[in-house]
C-alpha cells in the first residue's frame, strides 16, 4: 500500500476504502494512521503484522505487530544480519546493556534465529485517540526503534565479529552518543553567546 501525500485527501480516502474489510477494527485504525502519516506499508491481516518501509535503506523494513485486544503496536527494527550462534551470549549481554541506557526502546535477541532487534511500542488500552494523534504516536515509536538500531549498529557488528566484548561495544556506543551531544551543545552555546572580541 503506497503512502499518499498528507494533503492528498482523495488518496487518504482511498486508503480507508482499501481497508474497509479489515478486522479487527484496531488493525484498520493503525494502518490508516500510518498511511495518513505518510508511511508505505504492507499488511498481513491474518498475522496482524505490518511491514513499514524504514527511513534508512540499509534497514529495509520495520515489523509492526498489532495486538488488537490490548490496542497496542510494537515496532521491531531488526539488524539485517544474524549473529553467529557462538556469539549469541555476547549479543544478549549487549542487548541488556543497551536497553539499560534507553528510555523508550528495548533491545532483544532471538536465540533461535540469531536476530538482534530494537523494539518500541504504543499501547492505548481503553484510551480513544484521533487518527492524527495515533499517527503521531506510531511515528514516534517507529522512529525510536529505527534510530536505536542505527545507534547500536556498529556495536552489534563489533560483537558479532568478535572484535569487541559486549561491555566494550556498549561503552563505545554510549561514548559516541555523548560526543554527538557535546558537539550539539557546543554549537548551541556558540550561537547563543558568541565569543567576545
C-alpha positions, 0 to 999 in steps of 0.5 A: 500500500503506497503512502499518499501525500498528507494533503492528498485527501482523495488518496487518504480516502482511498486508503480507508476504502482499501481497508474497509474489510479489515478486522479487527477494527484496531488493525484498520485504525493503525494502518490508516494512521500510518498511511495518513502519516505518510508511511508505505506499508504492507499488511498481513491481516491474518498475522496482524503484522505490518511491514513499514518501509524504514527511513534508512535503506540499509534497514529495509523494513520495520515489523509492526505487530498489532495486538488488537485486544490490548490496542497496542503496536510494537515496532521491531527494527531488526539488524539485517544480519544474524549473529553467529550462534557462538556469539549469541551470549555476547549479543544478549549481554549487549542487548541488556546493556543497551536497553539499560541506557534507553528510555523508550526502546528495548533491545532483544535477541532471538536465540533461535534465529540469531536476530538482534532487534530494537523494539518500541511500542504504543499501547492505548488500552481503553484510551480513544485517540484521533487518527492524527494523534495515533499517527503521531504516536506510531511515528514516534515509536517507529522512529525510536526503534529505527534510530536505536538500531542505527545507534547500536549498529556498529556495536552489534557488528563489533560483537558479532565479529568478535572484535569487541566484548559486549561491555566494550561495544556498549561503552563505545556506543554510549561514548559516541552518543555523548560526543554527538551531544557535546558537539550539539551543545557546543554549537548551541552555546556558540550561537547563543553567546558568541565569543567576545572580541 
